[in-house]
Amino acid sequence: MKEKETEEIKRNGKRERVERAYELAREAYRDFGVATEEAIRAALEIPVSIQCWQGDDVTGFEEAEASGPGRGGILATGSYPGRARNGDELRKDAEFAFSLIPGAKRFNLHSFYAETKGRTVRRDELEPEHFEIWMAWSRKNRIPLDFNPSFFSHPLAESGYTLSHRDPEIRRFWIRHAIAARRVAAAFGANQDGPAMNNLWIPDGSKDAPADRLGPRRRLRDALDEVYAVPLAGLTDALESKLFGIGSESYVVGSHEFYLGYAGAKQLYLCLDTGHFHPTETIADKISAALLFVPGLLLHFSRGVRWDSDHVAIHSDDQRDICREIVRQKAFGQVRLALDFFDASINRVAAWTIGARSLRKSLLEAFLEPTRLLLEAENAGRYHERLGLMEISKTLPLSAVWDKLCLDAAAPVGSDWIAQVNTYEETELLKR
């Protein structure tokens, strides 16, 4: 009984410290015309789609059809204990991670996370029924689902080409798979409050410079025309580019320029992944340019280290710049946010938690920026004032407002989540 009383006293003391620090922070931001209450509310309302594949190292639940080579550049590095081995474990881990992450959330599935009750189901024969367990879980937890066709880890992907393959039979298989994925995503949308995002990425490309760059892109264009020929309700279609991948270092068929042109022509969403460009290239500047020509953007947050290595997203300058750009443009009606990394070298639930909390913190910081003052200074030509305010805003007391956000959202404050993850590891993950 004494231990419980002591813990309650500690919790009350922490709440009081958070509230005191927050009051001082609120006054500091008020001096710059920023209402912290509004910033907290806005930051909590933006949904973040959390990727299922972090929980099981991009393994999926597919039966024998997809065994063998053809991993298409997908590689989770490390062997930390506790990987989810089935849907029940993955859902349990995700639910625990959700409890540590403040704000609105979604869950993002790849097609090879279908649960087919031990039966082998070809990827081009997937139906909504193979995701019934996921949809029931979505309804129960009020967590909307997003979706992705899977063009890797499959024998028919081992050549490095799928939708742009020169063999028409292989190409038709992948076209049928993409069409099946759209039907599943549409079922997700009908099962929840709002459309599912259906994001298409393919690994197609060449390790060395090809003699024919046009042919595969022409085949990809024609294949996509078939995939998107039939309009479907309940989903939003997006296309994701990449600068290079393992086995496609010299040439990627679905380049940024290709998908920007195709998405603009067909009015599809364009996916920009923070790790899919040159290491010195940020996607923040691409947002305002792309939104003039496409209906919306799907932004994937990861962290490349020297290359597209899919490290856990953190509260980095790149991530903060992206969030500021979205807030300054008031573009949240056109932008969807998602995590896309997979790290098997650390606790996987912790990876989810760090990535999602860092993105939420970057959103909060963007909403706390004195944007009105920046624009007034810029429009008046007082660029020294604009730069000065940008620098000053970097050291305003974000941490105190972040702790208040977590407190209001009933999420762990400060480092409290780490102890909870360690306990979950001991009681659940290490027993696997």
C-alpha positions, 0 to 999 in steps of 0.5 A: 500500500505504501508503494502505491501511495509513494508512486501516486505522490511522485505522479502528482509531483510530476504533474505539478512540475509540468503544469508550472513549467507550462505556465511559464512557457505559455507566457513566453510564447504569448509574447510572440502572439502564439496561443499554446493551447491552440498549438497543442490541439492542432498538433494532436489532431493530425493523424500519423500513420504508423507502419506495421513492418517495423514490428516484424522486420518486414517479414509478413505472414505470407505462406509458401508462395513468396518463399525464396529469393527476390527481396527487392532491396528490403532489408531490416538490419539486426536481430534484437529479440522480440520480433512479432511472429504473427498477427496477434503479436503484431497487433498486441505490440502496436496497441502497446505502442499506441498507448505511449504515443500521443495524438491521432493515429492510423496503422499502415499494412503491406499486402503480405500481412494478409491472414489466410488461415494457413492457405496459400493465396497468390498476391494477385488473388488477394481479397478483402476477406484476407484482411477481415481480422485487421478490419475487425481490429481497426473497428475495435480500436478506432484506428483507421488502416492504410495499405500498400501492394507488395512488389518485393520478397517474391520469386517474380520480383527477383529480376529486379523488375515488376510492373515494368518487366519485359515479360508480359506474363510477369508484368500482368501478374503484378498489374493484377496484384496492384488492382487487388490491392486497390480493392482491399484498400477500398474495403478498408475505407468502407470499414472506417471513417474515411478513405485508406491511403493506398501507396504504390512503390516498386523496386524496378531498376538496374544495378548498372547503367542500362542501354534502354531507359525509356522502354521500362518507363513506357511499360510502367506508364502503360501498366499504371494506366491499367491499375488506375483505370477503374475509379474506386471509392474508399481509397486515396492512391499515391505513388512513391519514387526512389533515388536508388535501391539495393540492386538499382543503384544506377537506374530506377524506373519509378524516379521522382520525375516520372511519378511527379509527371504521372501523378500530375497528369492523373491527379493522384497523390505523390509520396515523398519519402525523406530517405529516398533522395540524395542525402543532402536533399530535403523534401521540405522545398518540394512540398509547395512546388508539388502541391501546385500540380497534384491533389495531395502529398503522402509524406514518409518520415524515416532517416537516411544515414549516408544512404536510404538506410531507414533509420528511426525518424528523430526530431531532426532539422529535416523533419522540423523543416518539413513540418514548418513548411506544411504549417506555414502553407496551411496544407494539412488538408492536402498532406498525409503523414506516415512513418516508414522505417524498419530497425531490427537492431533495437527494441521494435516498440521503442522504435515505433514510439521514438519515431512517432513521438518525434514527429508529433513533437516536430508538428507541435514545434511548427504550430508554435512558430510565430508564423504571423510575425515571420510573414509580416516581417517578410512582406515588409522586406524586413528580412533581418527581422524574419531571420532573427525571429526564426533564430529566437523561436528555436530556443523558446520552451518547446519541451515544457509545452510538449510535456503538457501535450503528453499530459493532456493526451494521457501519454507518458511524460518525458522518459516515462515511456522508456520504463514502460517499454522495458517492462513490456520487453521483460514480460512479453517480448523476451518470452518469444 
